[in-house]
Amino acid sequence: MNQAMTNSTTILNAQIGFLDTHLAVIHIPLSAYPLFIQPILQLLLINNNHDENGEILESSRPWTYWYPFVNIAVTPNECSIVCPRHQADLLFAPIIERADKSATKRVSISNEDYAAIMIGGEGLEAGQRVTDLTAPLAMAGISIFFITSYWSDFILVPLKSRPKVIRALEERGFVFEADGGESGHMTNPASPMLHAHHRSHSSPSSYDFPPPPGTPPPRTVSELELRTFKQLNRNHIKPSVDHDIDLVTCAGVKDSTASSSATNFSLGKLQLGLVKCFTNLTPPRFLSLTLTDIESASITLERGLLTLFSNDGEDVLLGKDGPQQIPITLDLSGLPLESSGIVCGVSSKLINGMKFPMGKDLFNVSYLSTAKAGHVIVYEDELQDALRCLESTQENGVH
């Protein structure tokens, strides 16, 4: 749950930036999960690297991770991992090669490399935020993964589509300011909330791409929404809910005033709790861990797993007593990986269905894309309305 779920309903100084990443997406069936616990823990516990001379490089702050972006998720559908390509090749590929093929035949590592876009800062009401961030990319036919963390939102896009992504965002009023490398940041001066802070026009695009081949892209978000649910209906994809899963989204406590030894001690307790979660005799039914080199860890997990942390997480987890959240899952395993518009179409349907017919001023939602599924995470008191909204589309045959 990023800060937008509880705080401001206006965009104030939001930053959109490419992280310096070449990411792989890994799908592990739950039946094969025990085979990969060791590389998962190795990935989790990395907190430094070595330079060309073999000297240890420390992360910039004790509570941050070494690599720009990693997400480890265990859900009722799968174990899904997003990590740097070289870590996927180093930690996960050898196990796939060595293990019994009957156990690993459905494990997959994406051939495609992905880049991560980070959206930081307080922003729009959370449901609208998802739609507004993904709409330009969906309209351009760009497939994405979307991951909401406690602090920020992350959009994963095919690395080869990076210039196309920049153009799609530029055309919607975002300004990309490159720093000479692969990273950079964008702001959205076209937003009425930003006129006091940024220029009111977008920079001319330096990229020139023909329109995508095949079916013409949708012209509006409403058209995209209709296409999305037509695709879901055609593939018999229906929302599913396990009412026994009670989630909470929290973050690793960071204290800039604490001594280095105290911070490292707290980090050690946080890591120990996470290790217990991943190695529990019964795998977690739902746990999503996002690690970056900018912010402390973000964790969405079953509330019952808090008992595996020291003092129930009281001294290492921020927001652990937040309201109950429940995931609505869409099994997308039958769709091609390059399918686009799902996140935007679903979030748009929820916003339109919840705010207006239900008379809600605000609708809070976060989203977790995994390798083979999409998970819409809502507050418990809004679950039934959200389900009615999604299911009515299918029952009424809206295409």
ZIKAUR-V715133 format. One record per helix or strand of 2 or more residues. SS is the DSSP state (H for helix, E for strand). FROM is the first residue (numbers start at 1). TO is the last residue. If there is no record, write none. Layout:
BEGIN
SS;FROM;TO  SS;FROM;TO
END
This chain:
BEGIN
H;3;5  E;15;18  E;23;28  H;30;45  E;48;50  E;56;58  E;70;74  E;79;84  H;85;98  H;101;104  E;108;109  E;114;120  H;126;139  E;144;148  E;153;158  H;159;171  E;174;178  E;184;188  H;192;194  H;221;234  E;240;241  E;247;252  H;260;279  E;287;291  E;298;302  H;303;308  H;310;313  E;317;318  E;325;331  H;342;357  E;365;369  E;373;379  H;380;395
END
